[in-house]
Amino acid sequence: MTNRMHPELGGAIARFSLWVANGSVGHPLLQGVDYSDVRDEPSAMEMLYTVFTNNLELDRDGAPLNARYCEQRAAQWLRSYCDDSYKVEPPFEEFECEGHWPPVLKDAPEWKKT
């Protein structure tokens, strides 16, 4: 049996991605803050998603319990990245910004080109 991502988790990540892309993430916290350049900075985008995913709490079935909170924490990180005068409250805990190297991607055998 193959484990698959819970549809609500996929939806939460997709919705967060849409809001980042269209400039509405963290509304109203980022209202009036132009963060369009950040979307072209891979390390900044990586940290934005790191904060979002490191805060995710999932139920027993893998559905997110706190996606809105995760968006808010990511938006706080983004605001602090763009605005040196912004103070994150509460301050980030170490785990929230702790990056993880992704695993080496391997295609499933049925996907390999012949």
Secondary structure, DSSP 8 states (H G I E B T S, - for coil): ------HHHHHHHHHHHHHHHHT-TTTTTTTT---GGGGG-HHHHHHHHHHHHHT--B-TTS-BS-HHHHHHHHHHHHHHHH-TT---SS---GGGG-----------GGG---
